[in-house]
Structure formats: C-alpha cells, structure tokens
Amino acid sequence: MKLAMYQVDAFASAVFSGNPAAVCLLEAWLNDRQLQAIAAENNLSETAFLVRNEAGFDLRWFTPVTEVELCGHATLASAFVLFHCRQWQEEAIRFRTRKSGELLVRKSGALLEMDFPARPPHAVKTPPGLCEALHVQPELILGSAEDILVVLDGEGGVRELHPDIAALGRVACRGVIVTARGKDADFVSTFFAPRVGVAEDPVPGSAHCVLIPYWSGVLGKRSLHAIQVSQRGGELFCEDCGDRVRIAGRAALYLEGAIWI
C-alpha cells in the first residue's frame, strides 16, 4: 500500500527550525498498530494522520510511542499541507478529533491560525522529584489538564535549563512546560515529555493552550507574542479568547513523498 506523506517544519519561516511533523493522508483508517508503527518509524515528536469526512478531516496524532489527545504543531502542519500542497480552496479547514473536539484552522495573512480549547492552569501539589529533575527552584508550579507548568524568574533560566530527562520521565504527568517572561517576546517556554517518547518537544502548540491563559492573566493582555527557546526555536502569535485560544504561526515544507506498508 502506497500512502502520501509530507514533513513540515511548523512554527517556522524556513526549514531546519520550528517543530517537524509528519503528515500522512489516508483514504480510510489503518488499524492502530499500523498507525503507531508508522509514527515510530518516522521518529518525530508527532505524526498526524488525516481521513476525509463530510465536513473536513478526521485527525489523529501519534508520538513514536503513543497516541496523544491534542497536538498543535502537527495540526498546523496538516493545515499547511492541505492549503499549500493539496490546494484546499475554502478559507478554513475543520478537523474532527477523538478527544479534543472540533479544531479549526484558517489563513490569517501569512499565518495559519488555529482555534484550540484553552487549558487554564490551576493550583497543584508539586509532584515528587520534579524540582530535582529540573535542577531549578521555580517561582511557581501549577497543574493543567495533562501537563505541569513551571514558572521561572527570567528568560535566562529557561534557556539554560538542562534537566535530567530520565528523572523527568518518572514525574507523574504527561509533560513539563517551563516558562518565564521574555526579553523580546511576552513569554518564552520549553517543553519536555519523556513519558510519551519526546525528550524535548521543539515547539509544542498544545502547551500554549496552558501558557496563553496563564500569561494573559499575568500580563493583563489578550494578544501575546511567544518564543520557544528550544535548540530549533519557534515563534507563535497567540490570543486569549476565554474558553478558547488562537495560536498562529508559519510553516515550511521539508519533504514530500510516499511510504509503503
């Protein structure tokens, strides 16, 4: 069986930056074992799988080791492929997901803008081993739907972070978002998710479902400019819309081809 597949660098203006995602277009769903095997073979933080439906596309995301509930950068990559490689003519694309409801992506000038559910952080007891794994003493630790949010006192602390990834994988959460006020942006962040097979995610869109409501409240503004300070780096343009958030960015095509299974 021959399947069309693309690799796109999301939240980036050019290749070799941002967050790479594979996008695989299917005529019908393969079984979960095959989907997971393809994602493992790609060995990217996420592979997106799309199947056409009556209103748009069904969308699922897999890391190399598991399916995830929500993924931003692979959704952006999927929309980029449909708009720029498959000539989708409508102004927006509707994605139906299994656990995160309907997601909408539309063109906004040179950007692609995603409409995602907000995941505001909340008070939480510090998980055992977290600070030891990060080698930092945070200003604040909060919980969210899936991840822990760690706030540091400055951008330098986020940039210089060198956590013990093996120890972080033993902390009871999907992933750890580390953030601080930015120097050239409203906030900066980085994200680690070894429990789902992603040591450091270069630019996670879903983490900004937590970051946007947090920083909107702290800074008292709805529109926010965010920088991911991972090695590859990434830029996001965000808006707090109450129970929803808007996350916009650019993307670049790296690879177009086919896989055989």
N, C-alpha and C positions, 0 to 999 in steps of 0.2 A: 504494500500500500504506500502510495506517494502522497505526502502532506506538505502543503506550503508553510514555510516558516520564515520569520523575519527576526532580526535582532536590532533593537533600537536603544539608543542611549537617551534616557528620559531625564528631564530637568537639566538639560544641557543644550548649548548653542552649537556644539560641534562634537564629533565623535571623540572617544577616548576620555570623556569626562561624564559627569552625571551618573545615572544608575542604569546599567544594562539590563534589559529584559528580553526574553524570547516571546514571540507571539506566534501561536500555531493555529491555523484556520482549519476547522473540521467541517465535514458535511453532516456528521452525526457524532454523538459522543462515543468515544472509546471507553473500555472499562477502566476503572480507577487504577488498576495495576499498571496498565499501559501508560496512562497519563503520568503516573508517578515515575515510571521508568524513563520517559522522555525528559521530564524535569531533572531527574538525577543525571542523565546523560549530558544535558545542557550545562549543568553545574553553575547556574546563575542564581542570584538570590530569589528570582521568581520567573516562572514560565506561565504565560497566560494562554488559555485555551478558549476559543470562541466557536459558537454554533449559531447560525442564523435562526431567528424566530420571527413571529408575525410583526413585532414592533421594532426590532433591532437585533440584539445578540444576547444569548446566554453567555456568561463569563465565569470562569473558574481560574484560580491561581494556585500553583504548587511551588514550594521551595524544593531543593534537592531531596528533602526527607519527608515532607508532609504537605497537605492542603491547608491553606490559610483562609480566614474569614473575610479579610479585606486587604487589598493591596493597591496603593496609589500609583506607583511608578509604572507597574505593568498595565494598569488601566490607561494611563496616559499614552504608553507605548502602543496599546491596542488601538486607541483612537487615532493616533498618528498614522498607523498602518492603513486603517480604513479610509481616512481622509486623503492621505498623500500617495498611497500605493494602490489602493483599490477604488479610488475616485468616488467615495461616498458623497452624494450630492446634497443631502439635507444639511441644515445648519447645525444640528446636534445629533448625537448618537445615544441611544438608550441601551444600557447594559442591565440585564436581569441577573441578579446573583442569588446564591442559595441562602446566604446568612446575613447579607448587608443590604437587602432590598434593592431598589432600582437606583442606578447611578447614571448621571447624565454628564456627557462631555460635549462642549460646544467650542467653536472657534471664537476667539476674542482678540481680534487683530492678529498679531504674530504669535500669540499664545494659544494654547489649548487649556480650557478652564473646566475643572471637574467639580461637580456638585456632590459632596460626600456628607455622611452623617457626622455631627460633632460628637466627640467623646470626652466631655469635660473631666478633668482630674478631680480627685476627692481625697480626703484625709485617709491615711492608711498607716498601719504599724510597719515600721521598717523591716523588710524581710531579712532574716538571719543571713549573714555572710555578704550582704550587698556592698557595704562600705569597704570591707576588707578586699573584695574582688575588684572594686574600682580604684582603690588606693587613694581615696579622697574623703574629705569630710564635707558633705553637702550643706548648703544653706537650708534646703527644703527637700523633702521626699514625699511624693504624692502617688496615689494609685490611679488606675484608669480601667477601662473595660478589659484590656488584656495586658497592658504594659505598666511598668513603674516609671514615673517621671522624677528625674533627679536634677535639681536646680543648683548650679554653682554660682560663685560670686563674680565671675568675669569670663570673657571670651577666651582668655589665655588658658584657663583651667580646662576648658573643653578641648581646645586644640592640642594641649599637652597630655591629654589623658592616654594612659597605656594600661588598660585593665588586664587582669588575669582572666582570659577568656574561658579557660577550663573551670575556674571557680565561679565565674558569672553564669555558666551553664547549669550550676547547681542551685541558683537562686530561683525561687518558686514564682516565675512569671514568664510570659511569652518572650518579652524583650525589655530592654532598659534604654530609655531615652535620657540623654544628658544634655542640658541646655543652659544658656546664660544670655544676658543682654549682649547685643552685638555692637561692634565699633562702626561698621559700615552697613549694617542692617539692623532691623528691630531686634532680632534674636538670631542666635546660632544654635546648632544642635548636632548631635551624632547619635547613632543607634546601634545597639548590639543585641543579637537574638540567637545565641548559640544553641538554645534549646530546640529551635526549629531549623537548625542547619545553616544559619547565617551568622558568622562570627561578627562581622560589621557590615551593615547594610549601607551602601554608599549614599543613597538619598531616598529614605522611605516616605512616601506620600501619606500612608496611613498614620504614621506617628504625628503628622501635623493635624490630624483630627483631634489630638490631645493638646498639642502645642498652641494651636490657634486660639481656642477659648481661654487657655491659661494666660498667654501673653496679651491678649486683647483686654482681659481684666486688669492685669498688672499695669499696662501702659495706657489704658483708657482710650484705645483707638480700635477701629474695626478693620481697617486696611493695614496689612503688615507685609514687610519685606523680610524674607528669611534666607539664610545661607546655611547649607550643610557643610561642615568643616571636616568631612572625611578626606581621605587621600585624593579621591577623584573629584570631590566637590560638587555642589549643585546649588541652583537658585530657584526659589519659589516665591510666588506672589499670592498672598492669602487674604481672605476676608472672612470675618466672623459674622454669620447670619443667624445667630441664635441656636436653633437645634440642628442647623446645617452649617457647613463650612465650604468655601470655594477655594480651590487650590489650583493655581495656574502655573504653567511653565512651558518651556520649549522642548524639542526633542530632535534627534538626528538619527538617520538610518545608517546602520553599520553593515548589515548583512541581509541579503535576500536570497532564498534558495528553497530547497526541498529536503525533507527527510524521508527515509524508507524504513518501514517497520513490517 
